[in-house]
Amino acid sequence: MSSNYLEFKFKIEPLQPASEILVAELGYLGFESFVEEEDGITAYIPAEEYEDDLLAGVHILQSEDFEITYSKGEIEQVNWNEEWEKNFNPILVDDICSVRAPFHPEPDVEYDIVIEPKMSFGTGHHATTHMMIQHILKNDWNDKAVLDMGCGTGVLAILASLKGAKFVDAIDIDNWCYQNTLENIGRNDCDNINVEEGGAELLQDRKYDMILANINRNILLRDIPIYVDCLNKEGDLFLSGFYEEDIPVIKEACLKLGLTYKEHFEKSNWVAIRFSK
């Protein structure tokens, strides 16, 4: 399908958690596609759906905690299927797990995940998703009860299922992520994944052996006590979505709640940490 689109290039400092908040707000206003950049995001909206005062309702743009600037341009007759196929490359993690689109050739790997991310984050290209995949590959998920909090495209939930999880709850507050995860688990024939739209309020009285939360520092610090309450004894909590300099405050929050630090990965200044109960 072709259409005239407006392209907005947002430069963000600091990048997180502002980029995730901005994507969520723009999604509600009708923006249909997002591209992660090193210094921000690029967002697209059909030209006929844009009004001059549309961005006035985007709260993160008014925040004094972030410096966000943007430029606007018009793109004529974009074929999004062609753009998607041209720009999305398959990834390979530790020569064991691939994340690819349906049009990519099937690789010879143990775990082959097929997704179409659309406007959801979590393709595996971002350092945080890549490292969380590494954690999943390194640990035992057989017959485990698993939570993927902030599931995005559902990649982590799908991999946990493929690695033998008993069941997986995949939860995201964003409706597009909810819909995209439903599509992707069907694509990968994972019938033991339950997808829900919402936040940590859904977790009351639930118990898990493994919890994955790839979100951002502020939400993690707020919700870590809820995750710990849901974690079975000797269970593991995997956290990502924050920078190397945030390790001390994340560690402090977890250790106060009785968790034990196990290990962490670092990639491009991003971190993914494993704690155990």
Secondary structure, DSSP 8 states (H G I E B T S, - for coil): -EEEEEEEEEEEES-TTHHHHHHHHHHHTT--EEEEETTEEEEEEEGGG--TTGGGG-GGGG-TTSEEEEEEEEEEEEEHHHHHHHH---EEETTTEEEE-TTS---SSSEEEE---TT-S-SS-SHHHHHHHHHHHHS--TT-EEEEES-TTSHHHHHHHHTT-SEEEEEESSHHHHHHHHHHHHHTT-TTEEEEES-GGGGTT--EEEEEEES-HHHHHHHHHHHHHHEEEEEEEEEEEEEGGGHHHHHHHHHHTT-EEEEEEEETTEEEEEEE-
